[in-house]
Amino acid sequence: MTISGSSLPFRIKSANSDFIERKKKAQKLKWQYLNGEAVKKESFLALNYEGESILDAITEIHGMDLESYGILSVYDIELIRFSRMRNANILHQIVKELSQVEEIILCKNDTVPLYYPVYTNDREGLQAFLRERDIFAPVLWTVPELVQPCINEDVAYIYEHLLAIPCDHRYNETDMKRIGMVLQEYEKSN
């Protein structure tokens, strides 16, 4: 595959089917889990981990599969951008007043996050509090075993305290205000 009109010095390989297969299966299982079906959380997490491990080992540029391309081609990118900016700004207005949750990014007009990253001293406690209220805030990065001996105190802090609050375009203003209210409720309970 080549990009038309491009003078790239390389060719893009076709989609990596092993990676795509695992990620799609993981997404399907996660959807089932989130919708109350009898699926164990560990099952989709394991498949997702396998997919990410495949991705980590890839050194070439690969294209996307036709299904993903079709989905992407109908997205209104400006609407997505607007929604994410709005959502992050709603969270910013709430989080800046909290002491148990510390914002990491300063929302500017060009900030378009997938998640609203925060630091918290009790990440597992906050994550459980949110989960009990149907808000799923992931830990984005675990410390790879290979890297553990090499990380300094500042990097270790990030790995141990970072939590990602969802704020992407699938959420609306009402969702963000509800997440904000739950964060305020967490603040009062601690």
C-alpha positions in Angstrom: 0.0 0.0 0.0 1.2 3.5 -0.8 -0.3 6.9 0.1 -1.4 8.6 -3.1 0.5 11.8 -3.8 3.0 11.0 -1.1 6.7 10.8 -1.5 7.2 8.6 1.6 10.5 6.6 1.4 8.7 3.4 2.5 5.7 1.2 1.8 3.0 0.7 4.3 2.4 -3.0 5.0 -1.1 -4.4 5.1 -3.0 -4.6 8.4 -1.6 -7.0 11.0 -4.3 -9.6 11.3 -3.0 -11.1 14.6 -3.1 -7.7 16.3 -6.5 -6.8 14.9 -8.1 -10.2 15.7 -7.1 -10.0 19.4 -8.1 -6.3 19.8 -11.5 -6.9 18.2 -12.2 -10.0 20.4 -11.1 -8.0 23.4 -13.4 -5.1 22.5 -16.3 -7.4 22.0 -15.7 -9.1 25.4 -15.3 -5.7 27.1 -18.6 -4.6 25.6 -20.3 -7.7 26.9 -18.7 -7.2 30.3 -19.8 -3.6 30.5 -23.3 -4.6 29.5 -23.7 -7.1 32.3 -23.1 -10.3 30.4 -21.3 -13.2 32.1 -17.8 -12.3 30.9 -14.8 -12.1 33.2 -12.8 -8.9 33.2 -9.6 -10.8 33.0 -10.6 -12.4 29.7 -10.7 -9.2 27.7 -7.8 -7.7 29.6 -5.6 -10.8 28.6 -6.6 -10.5 25.0 -6.0 -6.8 25.0 -2.5 -7.4 26.5 -1.7 -10.0 23.9 -2.7 -7.5 21.2 -0.6 -4.7 22.7 2.3 -7.1 23.0 2.1 -7.8 19.3 1.9 -4.1 18.6 5.0 -3.5 20.8 7.0 -5.9 18.7 6.0 -4.4 15.3 8.7 -2.2 13.8 7.1 -1.4 10.5 4.2 0.8 9.6 1.0 -1.2 8.9 -2.3 0.0 7.4 -5.6 -0.4 9.1 -8.2 -3.1 8.2 -11.1 -2.2 5.9 -13.6 -2.3 8.7 -11.6 0.3 10.8 -11.0 2.4 7.7 -14.8 2.4 7.0 -15.6 3.5 10.5 -13.0 6.2 10.5 -14.1 7.5 7.1 -17.5 8.5 8.4 -16.4 10.2 11.6 -16.9 14.0 11.9 -13.4 14.8 13.2 -14.4 18.4 14.1 -17.3 17.2 16.2 -15.0 14.7 18.0 -12.5 17.4 18.6 -15.1 19.8 20.0 -16.6 17.1 22.2 -13.3 16.1 23.7 -12.3 19.7 24.3 -15.6 20.4 26.0 -15.5 17.3 28.1 -11.9 18.0 29.3 -12.8 21.6 30.1 -15.8 20.5 32.2 -13.5 18.1 34.2 -10.9 20.8 34.5 -13.4 23.2 36.1 -14.2 20.5 38.7 -10.8 18.9 39.3 -9.0 22.2 39.8 -11.0 22.6 43.1 -10.2 19.2 44.4 -7.3 18.2 46.7 -7.6 14.3 46.4 -7.2 14.5 42.6 -4.6 16.6 40.9 -4.9 17.6 37.2 -1.9 17.0 35.0 -2.8 18.8 31.8 -3.7 22.5 31.5 -6.7 22.6 29.2 -6.0 25.0 26.4 -8.1 25.6 23.3 -6.1 23.0 21.4 -6.2 20.2 24.0 -8.1 17.2 22.6 -7.5 14.3 25.0 -8.8 10.8 24.9 -8.7 10.7 28.7 -8.3 13.3 31.3 -5.2 12.3 33.2 -5.0 12.9 36.9 -2.7 12.1 39.8 -4.1 10.7 43.0 -2.4 9.3 46.1 -4.9 6.5 46.4 -5.3 5.4 42.8 -6.8 2.0 43.6 -9.3 3.5 46.0 -10.4 6.2 43.6 -10.6 3.7 40.8 -12.8 1.3 42.9 -15.0 4.3 44.0 -15.5 5.3 40.3 -16.1 1.7 39.2 -18.8 1.2 41.9 -20.6 4.1 40.2 -20.1 2.7 36.6 -17.2 4.9 35.7 -14.3 3.0 34.3 -11.0 4.9 34.7 -8.1 2.8 33.5 -4.5 2.7 34.6 -2.8 3.4 31.2 0.7 2.2 31.9 2.1 -0.5 34.0 5.8 -0.6 34.7 7.4 -3.1 32.3 9.6 -5.6 34.2 12.6 -4.7 32.0 12.4 -1.1 32.9 11.7 -1.4 36.7 15.4 -1.2 37.7 16.0 1.9 35.6 13.2 4.2 36.6 13.9 7.2 38.8 11.7 8.6 41.5 9.8 11.1 39.3 8.9 8.4 36.7 7.9 6.0 39.5 5.5 8.6 40.8 3.8 8.8 37.4 3.5 5.0 37.2 2.1 4.8 40.7 -0.3 7.8 40.8 -1.6 8.3 37.2 -5.3 7.5 36.5 -7.2 8.2 33.3 -10.6 9.7 33.6 -12.7 9.1 30.5 -13.6 12.2 28.5 -13.7 11.1 24.9 -16.3 12.0 22.3 -18.6 9.1 23.3 -19.5 11.1 26.4 -21.7 14.2 26.5 -21.9 17.2 28.9 -24.3 15.4 31.2 -21.9 12.4 31.5 -19.0 14.8 32.4 -21.0 16.6 35.0 -21.9 13.2 36.6 -18.3 12.2 36.6 -17.4 15.5 38.2 -20.1 15.0 40.9 -18.7 11.5 41.6 -15.2 13.0 42.0 -16.6 15.7 44.3 -18.3 12.9 46.3 -15.0 11.0 46.5 -13.3 14.2 47.8 -15.9 14.6 50.6 -15.6 11.0 51.6 -11.9 11.3 52.2 
